[in-house]
Amino acid sequence: MPIDHNMPARADIVMVGGGIMSATLATVLKELEPSLNIVILEVLEDCAQESSHGWNNAGTGHAANCEMNYTPARADGSVDISKALEVNTEFDLSRQLWSYLVKKGAIPDPQAFIHPCPHMSFVWGQENVAYLRRRFQEMSAHHCYHGMEYSEDPKQIEAWAPLIMEGRTGNDPVAATRIVTGADVDYGALTHLLIGQVTAQPGVSVHYLKQVTDLARTPDGKWGIDVKDTVTHQHQRLEAGFVFIGAGGGALELLQKSGIPEGHGYGGFPVSGIWLRCDVTDVSERHHAKVYGKAAHGSPPMSVPHLDTRIIGGKKSVLFGPYAGFSSRFLKHGSLTDLFRSVRPGNVLPMLDVAKDNWQLTEYLVSQVLQSPAHQFETLRQFYPNARRHDWATAVAGQRVQIIKPGKDTAGMLEFGTELIASADKSLAALLGASPGASTAAFIALEVLQKCFADRLTPEGWLPRLKAIIPTYGVDLRVDADACREIRQSTAATLNLTFV
């Protein structure tokens, strides 16, 4: 079989992975430097088939409105909202990028990927109600959470989200917060839109069914990338000045193959997930909110239970979950040997140390794996008491690979966020981790620029163009209340979201 002559032998930039991260970074770079030659390589037959796929992620448009794992209680009972504020304003960067593309005409209709949807937190039990009350007091006092509502009145909560209150028995106190400026985002649809508009420009191409088998430095300081066609099994070599590894769970192995010292000691721990999905119109039309509860003790952040309005492919559904589980695969379409292949001499100690110190997580995952469908459905009924079993089908979520890395005071530590690892010479960057992931793709793209292209972020270089794309670049929206309100009003108008 012939080699793929449509794939160039050289490029300025190669991106491994056809998900939301590569799509976003390629879009930003091409806007800043239209002359760049960019090649995107994807091992599957289409883009956004792993964690970016609509049914593989929660699609909250993470603004840290409702996710209580971002607002831990301190020892004195107060609530720390600092992480929530970080994520909240990082999502503003995504909104600005999308608004720019809508205004430019690169994305004709924002409702092809985003819809207004209230975000709610919901708890029951005296201790949890006291926590949510304190959380609301902290958050509503900050300008970033302007418009947040709070209620302990069952009738008011039922008016906001009837399914979670109807049929609820007992005298347990309940409480909820709601913020109507939230969104539901179909990141699969968005990835297709971004890939479509960027590959329509000269010098950008995406190549499917291409597996990167190795990458190594060339004598002239570039990267030589070995690519295998998964259909013809032909091998080709591609050279690039800069490589971005945005391959989700597949990023760790490629980071290890790159041999950059900055990646030494990193490992990964995979967590799988299962949803319950309801496509019954009578149910989905009566629920218009993303309702997040509290995570079980010892559970990973992506396992926070939520009853979620989802609009995918123009159809409204309700999703509940995710139920966490364990699989040794690093990708949904990966291999059962992924975890074992990732073990290297340099990361054995960090991985063993994390295993020793995280028995709670291990016990939680084992308990989740052993749950029967009946047990899973009972968890749903804690949120939606009148749920009917035959209305719900099981759906497998995307894989999430948590970061294991050497710690400052320990051999290893488990991280639940994302981390961008860049080589010292700024020629390669790899993105590891899971949450908040897709929602902060624009923030991560800016992080790549700052780490690897800082010499071009000057008034004479990319900076004026970047500020046209992201008007609040360089402004801390956590501090500047006027700038925060102004940009949210502007992006809400462009994206047809709610503003209060």
C-alpha positions as CSV (number, residue, x, y, z in Angstrom):
1,M,0.0,0.0,0.0
2,P,1.3,3.5,-0.8
3,I,2.3,6.0,1.8
4,D,0.0,9.0,2.5
5,H,1.3,11.7,0.3
6,N,-1.3,14.1,1.7
7,M,0.7,14.2,4.9
8,P,3.7,16.6,4.6
9,A,7.1,15.5,5.6
10,R,7.8,18.7,7.5
11,A,5.6,21.1,9.6
12,D,6.2,24.0,11.9
13,I,3.9,22.4,14.5
14,V,2.6,18.8,15.0
15,M,-0.3,18.1,17.3
16,V,-0.8,14.6,18.5
17,G,-4.5,13.9,19.3
18,G,-7.7,15.2,17.6
19,G,-9.5,16.4,20.7
20,I,-10.6,19.7,22.1
21,M,-7.1,20.6,23.3
22,S,-5.4,20.3,19.9
23,A,-8.3,21.9,18.1
24,T,-8.2,24.9,20.5
25,L,-4.4,25.3,20.4
26,A,-4.3,25.0,16.6
27,T,-7.1,27.6,16.3
28,V,-5.3,30.1,18.5
29,L,-1.9,29.6,16.9
30,K,-3.3,30.0,13.4
31,E,-5.0,33.2,14.4
32,L,-1.8,34.6,15.8
33,E,0.5,33.4,13.0
34,P,-1.5,32.6,9.8
35,S,1.7,31.5,8.0
36,L,2.2,28.5,10.3
37,N,2.1,25.0,8.9
38,I,0.3,22.7,11.4
39,V,-0.3,19.0,11.2
40,I,-2.8,17.2,13.5
41,L,-2.5,13.4,13.9
42,E,-5.3,11.3,15.3
43,V,-5.3,7.5,15.7
44,L,-9.0,7.1,15.4
45,E,-11.2,7.6,12.3
46,D,-12.5,11.0,13.4
47,C,-11.8,13.8,15.9
48,A,-13.3,14.1,19.4
49,Q,-13.9,10.4,19.8
50,E,-12.3,10.1,23.3
51,S,-12.7,12.4,26.3
52,S,-14.0,15.3,24.1
53,H,-16.9,13.3,22.8
54,G,-20.3,14.7,24.0
55,W,-21.3,11.5,25.8
56,N,-17.8,10.9,27.3
57,N,-17.7,14.1,29.4
58,A,-20.0,16.0,31.7
59,G,-20.2,19.1,29.5
60,T,-20.8,21.4,32.4
61,G,-18.9,24.3,30.9
62,H,-17.0,24.1,34.1
63,A,-17.3,27.5,35.7
64,A,-17.0,26.0,39.2
65,N,-20.5,27.2,40.0
66,C,-21.9,23.9,41.2
67,E,-19.0,21.5,41.7
68,M,-18.4,21.3,45.5
69,N,-15.1,19.5,45.1
70,Y,-13.6,22.9,44.1
71,T,-14.8,24.5,47.4
72,P,-13.5,22.4,50.3
73,A,-14.3,23.1,53.9
74,R,-11.4,24.3,56.1
75,A,-10.8,22.9,59.6
76,D,-12.5,25.9,61.2
77,G,-15.7,25.2,59.1
78,S,-15.2,28.1,56.7
79,V,-15.2,27.4,52.9
80,D,-12.2,27.9,50.6
81,I,-13.4,29.2,47.2
82,S,-9.9,30.1,45.8
83,K,-9.8,27.0,43.4
84,A,-13.4,27.7,42.3
85,L,-12.4,31.3,41.4
86,E,-9.5,30.0,39.3
87,V,-11.7,27.7,37.3
88,N,-14.5,30.2,37.1
89,T,-12.4,32.8,35.4
90,E,-10.5,30.3,33.2
91,F,-13.9,29.4,31.7
92,D,-14.2,33.1,30.8
93,L,-11.2,32.7,28.5
94,S,-13.0,29.9,26.6
95,R,-16.1,32.1,26.3
96,Q,-14.0,34.9,24.8
97,L,-12.3,32.7,22.3
98,W,-15.7,31.2,21.2
99,S,-17.2,34.7,21.0
100,Y,-14.4,35.9,18.8
101,L,-14.9,33.0,16.4
102,V,-18.6,33.5,16.3
103,K,-18.2,37.2,15.5
104,K,-15.6,36.4,12.9
105,G,-18.0,33.9,11.2
106,A,-15.7,30.9,11.8
107,I,-18.5,29.4,13.9
108,P,-21.8,30.4,12.3
109,D,-24.1,29.3,15.1
110,P,-23.1,29.1,18.8
111,Q,-26.1,27.0,19.5
112,A,-24.4,24.2,17.5
113,F,-22.4,23.6,20.7
114,I,-23.5,25.7,23.6
115,H,-26.8,26.4,25.4
116,P,-27.8,28.3,28.5
117,C,-28.4,26.0,31.4
118,P,-28.7,26.8,35.2
119,H,-26.0,25.2,37.4
120,M,-27.2,24.0,40.8
121,S,-25.7,22.4,43.9
122,F,-28.0,20.2,46.0
123,V,-27.5,18.6,49.4
124,W,-29.5,16.9,52.1
125,G,-28.8,16.3,55.8
126,Q,-28.1,18.9,58.5
127,E,-24.3,18.9,58.1
128,N,-24.4,19.2,54.4
129,V,-27.0,22.0,54.5
130,A,-24.8,23.9,57.0
131,Y,-21.8,23.5,54.6
132,L,-23.8,24.7,51.5
133,R,-25.1,27.7,53.4
134,R,-21.5,28.7,54.3
135,R,-20.4,28.1,50.7
136,F,-23.1,30.3,49.4
137,Q,-22.2,33.1,51.8
138,E,-18.6,33.0,50.6
139,M,-19.4,32.7,46.9
140,S,-22.3,35.2,46.6
141,A,-20.1,37.8,48.3
142,H,-17.7,37.7,45.4
143,H,-18.4,39.5,42.1
144,C,-17.6,36.3,40.1
145,Y,-20.7,34.7,41.5
146,H,-23.1,37.6,41.1
147,G,-26.6,36.3,40.8
148,M,-26.2,33.1,42.8
149,E,-29.4,32.1,44.6
150,Y,-29.8,29.9,47.7
151,S,-32.8,28.2,49.2
152,E,-33.7,25.7,52.0
153,D,-37.3,25.8,51.0
154,P,-38.4,22.5,49.3
155,K,-41.1,24.3,47.3
156,Q,-38.5,26.8,45.9
157,I,-36.1,24.0,45.0
158,E,-38.9,22.1,43.4
159,A,-39.7,25.1,41.2
160,W,-36.0,25.2,40.1
161,A,-35.7,21.4,39.5
162,P,-38.9,19.5,40.0
163,L,-37.4,16.0,39.4
164,I,-35.1,16.2,42.4
165,M,-37.9,17.0,44.9
166,E,-41.0,15.1,43.7
167,G,-41.5,12.0,45.7
168,R,-39.0,12.9,48.3
169,T,-40.0,11.5,51.7
170,G,-38.7,12.1,55.2
171,N,-37.9,15.2,57.1
172,D,-34.2,15.6,56.1
173,P,-33.4,19.2,55.6
174,V,-32.4,20.1,52.0
175,A,-30.6,23.1,50.4
176,A,-29.7,24.2,46.9
177,T,-27.8,27.0,45.2
178,R,-28.6,28.0,41.6
179,I,-26.9,30.3,39.1
180,V,-28.7,30.9,35.9
181,T,-25.7,32.1,33.9
182,G,-24.4,28.5,33.5
183,A,-24.1,26.6,30.2
184,D,-24.3,23.1,28.7
185,V,-21.5,22.6,26.2
186,D,-21.2,19.8,23.6
187,Y,-17.4,19.6,23.4
188,G,-17.6,16.9,20.7
189,A,-19.6,19.3,18.4
190,L,-17.2,22.2,19.3
191,T,-14.2,20.1,18.4
192,H,-15.6,19.3,15.0
193,L,-16.4,23.0,14.4
194,L,-12.9,24.1,15.4
195,I,-11.1,21.4,13.4
196,G,-13.4,22.2,10.4
197,Q,-12.6,25.9,10.4
198,V,-8.9,25.6,11.1
199,T,-8.3,22.9,8.4
200,A,-10.1,25.1,5.9
201,Q,-7.2,27.5,6.2
202,P,-4.0,27.0,4.1
203,G,-1.2,25.1,5.8
204,V,-3.3,23.1,8.3
205,S,-4.2,19.5,7.8
206,V,-5.6,16.7,10.0
207,H,-4.8,13.0,9.4
208,Y,-6.9,10.2,10.8
209,L,-5.9,6.6,11.6
210,K,-2.4,7.8,12.2
211,Q,-0.6,6.4,15.3
212,V,2.5,8.1,16.6
213,T,4.8,5.2,17.5
214,D,7.9,7.2,18.5
215,L,9.4,10.7,18.6
216,A,13.0,11.7,19.1
217,R,15.3,14.7,18.6
218,T,16.9,15.2,15.2
219,P,20.5,16.4,14.9
220,D,19.3,19.9,14.0
221,G,17.2,20.2,17.2
222,K,13.8,19.4,15.6
223,W,11.6,16.5,16.4
224,G,11.4,13.4,14.3
225,I,8.0,11.8,14.6
226,D,7.4,8.2,13.5
227,V,3.8,7.7,12.3
228,K,2.1,4.4,11.5
229,D,-1.1,4.2,9.4
230,T,-3.4,1.9,11.3
231,V,-5.1,0.6,8.1
232,T,-2.1,0.1,5.7
233,H,0.5,-0.4,8.5
234,Q,2.8,1.8,6.4
235,H,5.3,4.0,8.4
236,Q,6.2,7.6,7.7
237,R,8.5,10.1,9.3
238,L,7.5,13.7,10.0
239,E,9.7,16.5,11.2
240,A,8.5,19.4,13.3
241,G,9.9,22.4,15.2
242,F,7.3,22.1,17.9
243,V,5.2,19.2,19.2
244,F,2.1,19.4,21.3
245,I,1.0,16.1,22.8
246,G,-2.7,16.5,23.6
247,A,-3.7,12.8,23.3
248,G,-5.6,12.5,26.5
249,G,-4.8,9.2,28.2
250,G,-2.3,8.5,25.4
251,A,-0.2,11.5,26.3
252,L,1.8,9.8,29.1
253,E,3.4,7.1,26.9
254,L,4.4,9.7,24.3
255,L,5.8,12.0,26.9
256,Q,7.9,9.1,28.2
257,K,9.1,8.3,24.6
258,S,10.1,11.9,24.1
259,G,12.8,11.4,26.8
260,I,12.6,15.0,28.0
261,P,13.9,15.3,31.6
262,E,10.9,17.3,32.7
263,G,8.7,14.2,32.2
264,H,10.8,12.0,34.4
265,G,9.0,10.3,37.2
266,Y,5.5,10.9,35.9
267,G,2.9,8.1,35.9
268,G,-0.8,7.7,35.5
269,F,-3.7,6.1,37.3
270,P,-6.8,5.4,35.1
271,V,-10.4,5.9,36.3
272,S,-13.3,4.8,34.2
273,G,-16.9,5.9,34.4
274,I,-20.4,4.8,33.7
275,W,-23.5,7.0,33.1
276,L,-27.2,6.4,33.3
277,R,-28.8,8.1,30.4
278,C,-32.5,9.0,29.8
279,D,-33.7,10.1,26.4
280,V,-37.4,10.1,27.4
281,T,-38.9,13.4,26.4
282,D,-41.4,13.5,29.3
283,V,-38.4,13.4,31.7
284,S,-35.9,15.6,29.9
285,E,-38.4,18.4,29.3
286,R,-39.1,18.6,33.0
287,H,-35.4,19.0,34.0
288,H,-33.4,22.0,32.9
289,A,-30.4,22.2,35.1
290,K,-27.1,20.7,36.0
291,V,-27.6,19.5,39.6
292,Y,-24.4,18.5,41.4
293,G,-24.2,16.7,44.7
294,K,-21.4,16.0,47.1
295,A,-18.8,13.3,46.3
296,A,-18.6,10.2,48.4
297,H,-15.7,10.2,50.9
298,G,-12.5,9.1,49.1
299,S,-13.8,9.4,45.6
300,P,-12.0,11.2,42.8
301,P,-13.4,14.6,41.7
302,M,-14.8,13.4,38.4
303,S,-17.0,11.0,40.3
304,V,-19.1,13.8,41.8
305,P,-22.8,12.7,41.2
306,H,-24.9,15.0,39.1
307,L,-28.2,15.0,37.3
308,D,-27.4,16.7,34.1
309,T,-29.3,18.3,31.3
310,R,-27.4,17.5,28.1
311,I,-28.1,18.8,24.6
312,I,-26.2,16.7,22.1
313,G,-26.9,16.6,18.4
314,G,-29.8,18.9,19.0
315,K,-31.6,16.4,21.3
316,K,-32.1,17.0,25.0
317,S,-31.4,14.2,27.4
318,V,-30.7,13.7,31.1
319,L,-27.5,12.1,32.3
320,F,-26.8,10.8,35.8
321,G,-23.5,9.7,37.2
322,P,-20.7,9.1,36.7
323,Y,-20.2,5.8,38.6
324,A,-16.4,5.4,38.9
325,G,-14.7,2.2,38.1
326,F,-11.3,0.8,37.3
327,S,-9.8,-0.2,33.9
328,S,-6.2,-0.5,33.0
329,R,-6.9,1.2,29.7
330,F,-5.7,4.8,29.4
331,L,-8.1,5.5,26.6
332,K,-11.7,4.3,26.0
333,H,-10.4,2.7,22.8
334,G,-7.1,1.8,24.3
335,S,-5.4,-1.4,25.4
336,L,-5.7,-3.3,28.6
337,T,-1.9,-3.2,28.8
338,D,-1.7,0.7,28.9
339,L,-1.2,0.9,32.6
340,F,1.4,-1.8,32.7
341,R,3.3,-0.3,29.8
342,S,3.4,3.0,31.5
343,V,5.5,1.7,34.4
344,R,9.1,2.7,34.1
345,P,12.1,2.6,36.4
346,G,11.7,6.4,37.0
347,N,8.1,6.3,38.1
348,V,7.9,3.0,40.1
349,L,8.6,4.7,43.4
350,P,6.1,7.6,42.9
351,M,3.4,5.0,41.8
352,L,4.1,2.7,44.8
353,D,4.0,5.7,47.2
354,V,0.7,6.8,45.8
355,A,-0.7,3.3,46.1
356,K,0.4,3.2,49.7
357,D,-1.2,6.5,50.6
358,N,-4.5,6.3,48.7
359,W,-6.3,3.3,50.1
360,Q,-9.5,5.3,50.4
361,L,-9.5,5.8,46.6
362,T,-8.7,2.1,46.1
363,E,-11.5,1.0,48.4
364,Y,-13.9,3.5,46.7
365,L,-13.1,2.2,43.2
366,V,-13.5,-1.4,44.3
367,S,-16.9,-0.7,45.8
368,Q,-18.0,1.1,42.6
369,V,-16.8,-1.8,40.4
370,L,-18.7,-4.3,42.6
371,Q,-21.9,-2.2,42.5
372,S,-24.8,-4.0,40.8
373,P,-27.1,-2.1,38.4
374,A,-29.7,-2.1,41.2
375,H,-27.3,-0.3,43.5
376,Q,-26.5,2.2,40.8
377,F,-30.1,2.9,40.2
378,E,-30.7,3.4,44.0
379,T,-28.0,6.1,43.9
380,L,-29.9,7.9,41.1
381,R,-33.1,7.7,43.2
382,Q,-31.4,9.7,45.9
383,F,-31.4,12.5,43.4
384,Y,-34.5,11.7,41.5
385,P,-36.9,9.7,43.8
386,N,-39.5,9.0,41.1
387,A,-37.1,7.7,38.5
388,R,-38.3,4.6,36.6
389,R,-35.7,2.0,35.8
390,H,-36.9,1.3,32.2
391,D,-36.4,5.0,31.3
392,W,-32.6,4.7,31.8
393,A,-29.9,3.1,29.8
394,T,-26.3,2.5,30.7
395,A,-23.6,4.4,28.8
396,V,-19.8,4.1,29.2
397,A,-18.0,7.4,29.9
398,G,-14.5,8.4,28.7
399,Q,-11.4,7.3,30.5
400,R,-9.6,9.7,32.8
401,V,-6.0,9.3,33.7
402,Q,-5.0,10.9,37.0
403,I,-1.4,12.3,37.3
404,I,1.1,10.6,39.5
405,K,4.3,12.6,39.9
406,P,7.2,13.0,42.3
407,G,6.3,15.0,45.3
408,K,8.3,17.6,47.2
409,D,8.2,15.8,50.5
410,T,7.0,12.4,49.3
411,A,8.2,9.9,46.6
412,G,4.9,10.4,44.8
413,M,1.6,12.3,44.8
414,L,-1.7,11.8,43.0
415,E,-3.1,14.9,41.3
416,F,-6.7,15.2,40.0
417,G,-6.2,18.3,37.9
418,T,-4.4,18.9,34.6
419,E,-0.7,19.7,34.2
420,L,1.2,21.1,31.2
421,I,4.8,19.7,31.0
422,A,7.1,21.6,28.6
423,S,10.7,20.8,27.6
424,A,13.4,23.3,28.7
425,D,14.1,24.3,25.1
426,K,10.3,25.0,24.6
427,S,10.1,22.6,21.6
428,L,7.6,20.1,23.1
429,A,4.6,20.4,25.5
430,A,2.4,17.5,26.8
431,L,-0.9,17.8,28.6
432,L,-1.6,15.3,31.3
433,G,-4.6,14.9,33.7
434,A,-8.3,15.1,33.5
435,S,-10.5,17.7,35.3
436,P,-11.6,20.5,34.5
437,G,-10.1,19.7,31.1
438,A,-12.2,20.7,28.1
439,S,-13.8,23.7,29.7
440,T,-10.4,25.3,30.3
441,A,-9.0,24.5,26.8
442,A,-8.4,28.2,26.0
443,F,-6.6,28.7,29.3
444,I,-4.4,25.7,28.6
445,A,-3.7,27.1,25.1
446,L,-2.6,30.3,26.6
447,E,-0.4,28.4,29.1
448,V,1.3,26.7,26.1
449,L,1.9,30.2,24.5
450,Q,3.4,31.5,27.8
451,K,5.6,28.5,28.3
452,C,6.8,27.8,24.8
453,F,6.2,31.0,22.7
454,A,6.9,33.7,25.3
455,D,9.4,35.3,22.9
456,R,6.6,36.1,20.5
457,L,4.1,37.5,23.1
458,T,5.4,41.0,22.7
459,P,3.8,44.3,21.6
460,E,5.7,43.9,18.3
461,G,4.7,40.3,17.9
462,W,1.6,38.3,18.9
463,L,0.3,40.3,21.9
464,P,-2.0,42.8,20.0
465,R,-3.6,40.0,18.1
466,L,-4.0,37.9,21.2
467,K,-5.8,40.7,23.0
468,A,-8.1,41.0,20.1
469,I,-9.0,37.3,20.6
470,I,-9.0,37.4,24.4
471,P,-9.8,41.0,25.4
472,T,-9.1,40.3,29.1
473,Y,-5.7,38.7,28.5
474,G,-3.5,39.9,31.3
475,V,-6.4,41.1,33.5
476,D,-7.3,39.2,36.7
477,L,-11.0,38.9,36.6
478,R,-11.0,37.7,40.2
479,V,-9.9,41.1,41.2
480,D,-11.3,43.5,38.5
481,A,-15.1,43.3,39.0
482,D,-15.8,45.9,36.3
483,A,-13.8,44.0,33.6
484,C,-15.4,40.7,34.7
485,R,-19.0,42.0,34.4
486,E,-18.3,43.8,31.1
487,I,-16.7,40.7,29.4
488,R,-19.4,38.4,30.7
489,Q,-22.1,40.7,29.4
490,S,-20.4,40.8,26.0
491,T,-19.8,37.0,25.6
492,A,-23.3,36.2,26.9
493,A,-24.8,38.4,24.1
494,T,-22.6,36.8,21.4
495,L,-23.2,33.2,22.6
496,N,-26.8,33.7,23.5
497,L,-26.3,32.8,27.2
498,T,-28.1,34.2,30.2
499,F,-26.6,37.3,31.9
500,V,-27.8,38.8,35.2
